Protein backbone atom coordinates (compact mmCIF):
# COMPACT_ATOMS: atom_id res chain seq x y z
CA UNK A 1 0.00 0.00 0.00
CA UNK A 2 1.09 3.51 -0.69
CA UNK A 3 -0.11 7.01 0.18
CA UNK A 4 1.08 10.60 -0.27
CA UNK A 5 1.65 13.31 2.29
CA UNK A 6 -0.01 16.71 1.93
CA UNK A 7 1.80 20.04 2.32
CA UNK A 8 0.75 19.95 5.99
CA UNK A 9 2.28 16.49 6.44
CA UNK A 10 -1.08 14.74 6.64
CA UNK A 11 -1.51 11.23 5.25
CA UNK A 12 -4.47 9.00 4.49
CA UNK A 13 -4.47 5.55 6.07
CA UNK A 14 -6.04 3.12 3.59
CA UNK A 15 -9.52 1.91 4.53
CA UNK A 16 -8.39 -1.72 4.78
CA UNK A 17 -5.94 -0.82 7.55
CA UNK A 18 -8.40 1.50 9.30
CA UNK A 19 -10.90 -1.35 9.46
CA UNK A 20 -8.33 -3.95 10.49
CA UNK A 21 -7.01 -1.83 13.38
CA UNK A 22 -10.36 -0.16 14.22
CA UNK A 23 -9.04 3.34 13.51
CA UNK A 24 -11.92 5.81 13.52
CA UNK A 25 -12.20 9.59 13.59
CA UNK A 26 -10.55 10.72 16.83
CA UNK A 27 -8.44 7.58 17.33
CA UNK A 28 -5.06 8.65 18.71
CA UNK A 29 -1.91 7.19 17.18
CA UNK A 30 1.53 6.66 18.69
CA UNK A 31 4.29 7.61 16.24
CA UNK A 32 7.68 5.95 16.67
CA UNK A 33 10.89 6.55 14.68
CA UNK A 34 13.19 3.55 14.90
CA UNK A 35 15.90 5.09 12.72
CA UNK A 36 14.85 3.29 9.54
CA UNK A 37 11.08 3.68 9.47
CA UNK A 38 8.12 5.46 11.01
CA UNK A 39 5.73 3.23 12.95
CA UNK A 40 2.10 4.22 13.63
CA UNK A 41 0.22 2.40 16.41
CA UNK A 42 -3.39 3.11 17.27
CA UNK A 43 -3.80 3.85 20.97
CA UNK A 44 -6.71 1.59 21.83
CA UNK A 45 -7.82 0.25 25.21
CA UNK A 46 -6.21 -3.09 24.27
CA UNK A 47 -2.90 -1.36 23.51
CA UNK A 48 -2.98 0.50 26.83
CA UNK A 49 -3.70 -2.75 28.70
CA UNK A 50 -0.74 -4.40 26.95
CA UNK A 51 1.56 -1.73 28.43
CA UNK A 52 0.60 -2.42 32.03
CA UNK A 53 3.64 -3.39 34.06
CA UNK A 54 6.07 -2.81 31.19
CA UNK A 55 7.99 -0.16 33.15
CA UNK A 56 7.87 -1.89 36.52
CA UNK A 57 11.17 -1.65 38.34
CA UNK A 58 12.83 0.51 35.69
CA UNK A 59 12.84 3.81 37.59
CA UNK A 60 10.40 5.40 35.13
CA UNK A 61 8.63 7.47 37.77
CA UNK A 62 11.87 8.90 39.12
CA UNK A 63 13.06 9.71 35.60
CA UNK A 64 9.77 11.49 34.88
CA UNK A 65 9.99 13.53 38.08
CA UNK A 66 13.58 14.56 37.28
CA UNK A 67 12.59 15.50 33.73
CA UNK A 68 9.70 17.66 34.98
CA UNK A 69 11.97 19.40 37.49
CA UNK A 70 14.55 20.14 34.80
CA UNK A 71 11.81 21.59 32.56
CA UNK A 72 10.57 23.77 35.42
CA UNK A 73 14.06 25.20 35.96
CA UNK A 74 14.39 26.21 32.30
Residue frames as a rotation matrix with the C-alpha (Angstrom) as fourth column:
UNK 1
0.580 0.815 0.000 0.00
0.815 -0.580 0.000 0.00
0.000 0.000 -1.000 0.00
UNK 2
-0.615 -0.766 0.185 1.09
0.779 -0.627 -0.008 3.51
0.122 0.140 0.983 -0.69
UNK 3
0.618 0.763 -0.191 -0.11
0.778 -0.628 0.010 7.01
-0.112 -0.155 -0.982 0.18
UNK 4
-0.180 -0.645 0.743 1.08
0.623 -0.659 -0.421 10.60
0.761 0.387 0.521 -0.27
UNK 5
-0.278 0.012 -0.960 1.65
0.867 -0.427 -0.257 13.31
-0.413 -0.904 0.109 2.29
UNK 6
0.699 0.533 0.477 -0.01
0.665 -0.729 -0.160 16.71
0.262 0.429 -0.864 1.93
UNK 7
0.043 -0.674 0.738 1.80
0.098 -0.732 -0.674 20.04
0.994 0.101 0.035 2.32
UNK 8
0.371 0.176 0.912 0.75
-0.821 -0.396 0.411 19.95
0.433 -0.901 -0.002 5.99
UNK 9
-0.699 -0.711 0.078 2.28
-0.678 0.623 -0.390 16.49
0.228 -0.325 -0.918 6.44
UNK 10
0.025 0.793 0.609 -1.08
-0.757 0.412 -0.506 14.74
-0.653 -0.448 0.611 6.64
UNK 11
-0.898 -0.260 -0.355 -1.51
-0.429 0.695 0.577 11.23
0.097 0.671 -0.735 5.25
UNK 12
0.250 0.967 -0.048 -4.47
-0.953 0.254 0.166 9.00
0.173 0.004 0.985 4.49
UNK 13
-0.684 -0.359 0.635 -4.47
-0.505 0.861 -0.058 5.55
-0.526 -0.360 -0.770 6.07
UNK 14
-0.725 0.405 -0.557 -6.04
-0.429 0.367 0.825 3.12
0.539 0.837 -0.092 3.59
UNK 15
0.128 0.928 0.349 -9.52
-0.931 -0.008 0.365 1.91
0.342 -0.371 0.863 4.53
UNK 16
0.465 0.021 -0.885 -8.39
-0.017 1.000 0.015 -1.72
0.885 0.008 0.466 4.78
UNK 17
-0.540 -0.756 -0.370 -5.94
0.433 0.128 -0.892 -0.82
0.722 -0.642 0.258 7.55
UNK 18
-0.657 0.377 0.653 -8.40
-0.660 -0.706 -0.256 1.50
0.365 -0.599 0.712 9.30
UNK 19
0.461 0.871 -0.170 -10.90
-0.701 0.475 0.532 -1.35
0.544 -0.127 0.829 9.46
UNK 20
0.255 -0.431 -0.866 -8.33
0.267 0.892 -0.365 -3.95
0.929 -0.138 0.342 10.49
UNK 21
-0.664 -0.636 -0.393 -7.01
0.576 -0.100 -0.811 -1.83
0.476 -0.765 0.433 13.38
UNK 22
0.248 0.905 -0.346 -10.36
0.956 -0.172 0.236 -0.16
0.154 -0.389 -0.908 14.22
UNK 23
-0.779 -0.503 -0.373 -9.04
0.526 -0.849 0.048 3.34
-0.341 -0.159 0.927 13.51
UNK 24
0.242 0.913 0.329 -11.92
0.959 -0.277 0.063 5.81
0.149 0.300 -0.942 13.52
UNK 25
0.159 -0.120 0.980 -12.20
0.129 -0.982 -0.141 9.59
0.979 0.149 -0.141 13.59
UNK 26
0.604 0.030 0.796 -10.55
-0.678 -0.506 0.534 10.72
0.419 -0.862 -0.285 16.83
UNK 27
0.913 -0.360 -0.193 -8.44
0.406 0.852 0.332 7.58
0.045 -0.381 0.924 17.33
UNK 28
0.653 -0.756 -0.042 -5.06
-0.686 -0.614 0.389 8.65
-0.321 -0.225 -0.920 18.71
UNK 29
0.874 -0.443 -0.201 -1.91
0.218 0.726 -0.652 7.19
0.435 0.526 0.731 17.18
UNK 30
0.592 -0.801 -0.090 1.53
-0.030 -0.133 0.991 6.66
-0.805 -0.584 -0.103 18.69
UNK 31
0.916 -0.379 -0.133 4.29
-0.180 -0.091 -0.979 7.61
0.359 0.921 -0.151 16.24
UNK 32
0.626 -0.751 0.209 7.68
0.033 0.293 0.955 5.95
-0.779 -0.592 0.209 16.67
UNK 33
0.715 -0.536 -0.448 10.89
-0.623 -0.198 -0.757 6.55
0.317 0.820 -0.476 14.68
UNK 34
0.862 -0.396 0.317 13.19
0.105 0.750 0.654 3.55
-0.496 -0.530 0.688 14.90
UNK 35
-0.039 -0.944 -0.329 15.90
-0.260 -0.308 0.915 5.09
-0.965 0.122 -0.233 12.72
UNK 36
-0.929 -0.287 0.235 14.85
0.115 0.380 0.918 3.29
-0.353 0.879 -0.320 9.54
UNK 37
-0.545 0.814 0.201 11.08
0.465 0.093 0.881 3.68
0.698 0.573 -0.429 9.47
UNK 38
-0.707 0.480 0.520 8.12
-0.684 -0.651 -0.328 5.46
0.181 -0.588 0.789 11.01
UNK 39
-0.779 0.459 -0.426 5.73
0.474 0.877 0.078 3.23
0.410 -0.141 -0.901 12.95
UNK 40
-0.474 0.737 0.482 2.10
-0.732 -0.634 0.250 4.22
0.490 -0.234 0.840 13.63
UNK 41
-0.818 0.274 -0.506 0.22
0.449 0.854 -0.263 2.40
0.360 -0.442 -0.821 16.41
UNK 42
0.015 0.877 0.480 -3.39
-0.131 -0.474 0.871 3.11
0.991 -0.076 0.108 17.27
UNK 43
-0.936 -0.241 0.258 -3.80
-0.263 -0.013 -0.965 3.85
0.236 -0.970 -0.052 20.97
UNK 44
0.023 0.950 -0.311 -6.71
-0.328 0.301 0.895 1.59
0.945 0.082 0.318 21.83
UNK 45
0.544 0.217 0.810 -7.82
-0.837 0.066 0.544 0.25
0.065 -0.974 0.218 25.21
UNK 46
0.977 -0.212 -0.019 -6.21
0.211 0.977 -0.009 -3.09
0.020 0.005 1.000 24.27
UNK 47
0.285 -0.921 0.267 -2.90
0.337 -0.165 -0.927 -1.36
0.898 0.354 0.263 23.51
UNK 48
0.079 -0.210 0.974 -2.98
-0.747 -0.659 -0.082 0.50
0.660 -0.722 -0.209 26.83
UNK 49
0.846 0.268 0.460 -3.70
-0.513 0.643 0.569 -2.75
-0.144 -0.718 0.681 28.70
UNK 50
0.814 -0.566 -0.131 -0.74
0.427 0.736 -0.525 -4.40
0.394 0.371 0.841 26.95
UNK 51
0.063 -0.823 0.565 1.56
-0.078 -0.568 -0.819 -1.73
0.995 0.008 -0.100 28.43
UNK 52
0.774 0.301 0.557 0.60
-0.543 -0.137 0.829 -2.42
0.326 -0.944 0.058 32.03
UNK 53
0.838 -0.467 0.282 3.64
0.017 0.538 0.843 -3.39
-0.545 -0.702 0.459 34.06
UNK 54
0.754 -0.561 0.341 6.07
0.554 0.265 -0.790 -2.81
0.353 0.784 0.510 31.19
UNK 55
0.198 -0.698 0.688 7.99
-0.210 -0.716 -0.666 -0.16
0.958 -0.012 -0.288 33.15
UNK 56
0.966 0.240 0.099 7.87
-0.152 0.211 0.966 -1.89
0.210 -0.948 0.240 36.52
UNK 57
0.699 -0.712 -0.066 11.17
0.435 0.350 0.829 -1.65
-0.567 -0.608 0.555 38.34
UNK 58
0.178 -0.660 0.729 12.83
0.957 -0.055 -0.284 0.51
0.228 0.749 0.622 35.69
UNK 59
-0.457 -0.392 -0.799 12.84
0.688 -0.725 -0.038 3.81
-0.564 -0.567 0.600 37.59
UNK 60
-0.388 0.344 0.855 10.40
0.785 -0.363 0.502 5.40
0.483 0.866 -0.129 35.13
UNK 61
0.697 0.704 -0.139 8.63
0.662 -0.556 0.503 7.47
0.277 -0.443 -0.853 37.77
UNK 62
0.356 -0.650 -0.671 11.87
0.512 -0.465 0.723 8.90
-0.782 -0.601 0.167 39.12
UNK 63
-0.645 -0.594 0.481 13.06
0.709 -0.230 0.667 9.71
-0.286 0.771 0.569 35.60
UNK 64
0.024 0.756 0.654 9.77
0.789 -0.416 0.452 11.49
0.614 0.505 -0.607 34.88
UNK 65
0.799 0.242 -0.551 9.99
0.574 -0.581 0.577 13.53
-0.180 -0.777 -0.603 38.08
UNK 66
-0.092 -0.931 -0.354 13.58
0.537 -0.346 0.769 14.56
-0.838 -0.120 0.532 37.28
UNK 67
-0.591 -0.065 0.804 12.59
0.796 -0.213 0.567 15.50
0.134 0.975 0.177 33.73
UNK 68
0.458 0.843 0.282 9.70
0.721 -0.538 0.437 17.66
0.520 0.002 -0.854 34.98
UNK 69
0.636 -0.290 -0.715 11.97
0.507 -0.541 0.671 19.40
-0.581 -0.789 -0.197 37.49
UNK 70
-0.496 -0.858 0.134 14.55
0.627 -0.246 0.739 20.14
-0.601 0.451 0.660 34.80
UNK 71
-0.287 0.476 0.831 11.81
0.817 -0.332 0.472 21.59
0.501 0.814 -0.294 32.56
UNK 72
0.732 0.608 -0.308 10.57
0.670 -0.560 0.488 23.77
0.124 -0.563 -0.817 35.42
UNK 73
0.216 -0.756 -0.618 14.06
0.540 -0.435 0.721 25.20
-0.814 -0.490 0.314 35.96
UNK 74
-0.776 -0.475 0.415 14.39
0.590 -0.312 0.745 26.21
-0.224 0.823 0.522 32.30
